Amino acid sequence: MTPAISVRDLRKSYGDNEAVRGVSFEVGHGEVLALLGPNGAGKTTTVEILEGYRQRTSGHVEVLGVDPAKGGVALRQRIGIVLQACGIDAYLTVREVVQMHSEYYRAPRDVDEVIALVGLDEKVTSRVKTLSGGQQRRLDVALGLIGDPELLFLDEPTTGFDPSARRQSWDIVSNLTALGKTVLLTTHYMDEAQMLADRVIVIARGAIVAEGTPEDIGGRDLDKTIVSFAAPADLLGVPLALTVADGHCRFETEDATRDLHRLTSWAVERGVPLDGLDVRKPSLEDVYLRLTADPTSEVTA
């Protein structure tokens, strides 16, 4: 089966500024891909080219087997787009808004089914102006889904949400994947990418600097485990080489089970408390910051 999205050597220049520099990747049907990168990295330009709203300078792009620059209305019927902000008439009810947008499509999903899918069942008769920020964002997603798209573009879907609303939105995206939808997601929240994405691509300075699963991108799965704890008064005989700074002890290990056993056995024998004991691998955010901050990062595109 051909991929839902295929990009090869994509380039976009604005005068002397090359905003996208030879980007190549694919997205499989039913996959959730998170596209990450700092502001100005080229990810928004890339997504707008995929959506058919911006012309590329060169390269090969196919979305659902069609060049988005030539897809026209036929392609628009097959994709859904959820922008960071949507202009919706504040005095219409939720159902009126979704019903109106459904009429733009030849084969829309059932209006009430879509409203239920995004969790607005109890707000069908409420006017848009009365909805909370999280509820309005759910309505944005409903408008992206009403055409029953094969592919959905989600641009920063939870920006400005409180933690509860973000979690509810993640449930909506999970529901989409259960329906077999393909999702391309842009986000600045690393926990969001960790939770939702099958794969992650990091773009910096117009090029792809890393690609992989949230667990292994940038060699994250091979990174050492970091162990830290509040420095006790007595460190005599500790069986590990520790770095002590700012009242905390820290060490890195390739065998966390072995070295934690050595540390805790020593602590139990001597009655030494290990307050604030923390054991962790570098997070996706740690890896992201490393990849996007280093101008010598190897470009994989």
C-alpha positions, 0 to 999 in steps of 0.5 A: 500500500502506498503511504498516506503521505510521501515527501522526498527532498522537499525544499521551500525558499523565500528569496535567499532564505531556504526555509525547508532544506531537503526534507524527506519522510513518509506517513503510513495509513492509520499512523500518528506522526508528530512533527516537532521543531522550534518556531522558525524550524520549517515545520509549519511551511512543510505542513502548509505544503502538504495541505495544499495551501503553499507552493513548494520550490522543489521536491516530490510530495504526495498526499493520499496519492495526489500532489496537494498542489494539484489536488483541488476540491477532490483532495479537500474532501479527503482531508481534515484540518484543525488550525490553531484558531478557527473563526466560528460564528459565536451566536450559532449553536454547536449543532448548527455549526457542525451541521453547516460545515457538514454541507460542504462535503459530499459524504459527511459523517453523521452530525450527532455522531461527530458531536458525541465523538468529541464529547460535546453531546451535552452542549449541542444546543449551547451557543459557541460563545458560551463554551469554555476554551477546551470545549471550543477546541473540541468543536474545532476538532469536530469541524475537522472530522465532519467530512469523514477525512482519511487524513487529519492535520492537527496544528497545536491542538491543545495550546492554552489548555489546562491539564484536564482539557489536554487529557480529554483532547488526547482521548479524542485523538486516540478515538481517531486512531481507533477509527483508522484515521491517519494523523499528522500532529504538530505540537510543542508539548513533548508529553503530548507527542510521547502519549499520542505519536507512533513516530516523531520527526524533529525539524531544526533549521529547515531539515530533519535532525532526527526521526524515530519512535518517542522511545528511541528517537535520537538514541534515547533508548541507548542513553544512560539512566540518571540517578539522583538523591539528596546528599546525606550527611555521611557518604563514607564507603559509598560504592559508586562514583558520585557527583555532588553539587547543590546538595544533591548526589548524582550518577549515570549508569548503563545498568540501573538495576545493578547500581541501584542495588549497590546503592540501596544496600549500602544505604540500608546497612549504614542507615543512610536516608536516600531522600528524593531518590529519582531514577530516570532516562533522559526524557523526550524533552531532554532529547528534543532540546539537545537535537534542536540546540546543537547546530552540528546535529547530523541531518538525516534527510 
